[in-house]
Amino acid sequence: AAGSCRRRRLAPLNEDNGRFLLLAALIAAYLSAGATVFSALESPSEAAAQLRWNRTLHNFSRIFNISLPELRAFLRSYEAAMAAGIRVDALRPRWDFPGAFYFVGTVVSTIGFGMTTPATVAGKVFLIVYGLFGCAGTILFFNLFLERIISLLAFIMKACHERQLRRSGLLPPNFRRGPAMSGVGSLVGWKPSVYHVMLILGIFAITLSCCASAMYTAVEGWNYVDSLYYCFVTFSTIGFGDLVSSQNAAYQNQGLYRFGNFIFILMGVCCIYSLFNVISIVIKQVLNWVLKKFECRCCPKCHKSSARLGRRNAITPGARLRRHNISMDADGQYDSDTEGRRLSGEMISMRELTASNKVSLAILQKQLSETANGYPRNVCINTRQNGFSAGVGALAIMNNRLAETSDSR
């Protein structure tokens, strides 16, 4: 049974591949469900609009005695003018410095509204080179923002946690943070909950979107639902381009509005990017939970042996000694009043085992804290993993700094 379990771990379909395939299947199902819903919602409206447009086109051709081919040619020219940024009403210049700055901001943030596009060959070539480095630098900025916002939330939540423990009497009034505090009851290794961080980021994103929507409703003249829609499409970098802010020729307090628009878009994109990464961690946990439901179901001998060991009130000294050696190798010598008597070869009671598990838990918390703040020197010397073993990018940041992600690594 142990050999079959070992062969399962060595199989090509390991946990990472299984999680990837499961996520791909869920995304495919999610896309299919979304396409079905949007097709049912929008297809009747599209058909009705097409019918009204054909009726209007034939009536215009009959009333003004213009042939349909000539009228369609004129409308194609009008569509080309719209694609070039020309409108019937007066609009702001697209390629003055403020307009160009707005354009490059939408490029490097990958929003890409599409209302302004380069028309010259030189502009298109420059956009390829400019976007390559600009998008990479902006993604790095988003990751650094994510790291700092998580650090800030962790500091605030840890202070609140200490205050709550102090009120409940679990911490002394003169408690101070420091490396010397490494007992079981201390806060070494404490990390914020991913669900609490997701809740805080969600509240902040909703508040920011509501404030920005109120500004767009007052200045642009949109209704509030359209403003909320624009905020989500922009902050999530989807950028359809059906609604674009700051495009009229003139506004009241135009400079102040442009500055507020820039700040709202910048903060909104950073906040939604962080929120998306936290949600991705939660999705990963759901995938891990689903995979655990399917793992090692065909090994009844392993389950029976583990069940017998779980029901016994004592364990053999050999297994106890192996765990003791592993703990000593991981963290060196340690002393504890709860460890009980030293090993003497006899059977060990569950009381001593529970005390030993508490010490092991404290050691694990210390290692998690050191991992979040940078590997200690002795671990770096002994490890044989490369620099990418802990993950790269936003997912690695979340894994290192949030609590629920550490047990799945």
Order of alpha helices (4+ residues) and beta strands (2+ residues): alpha-alpha-alpha-alpha-alpha-alpha-alpha-alpha-alpha-beta-alpha-beta-alpha-alpha-alpha
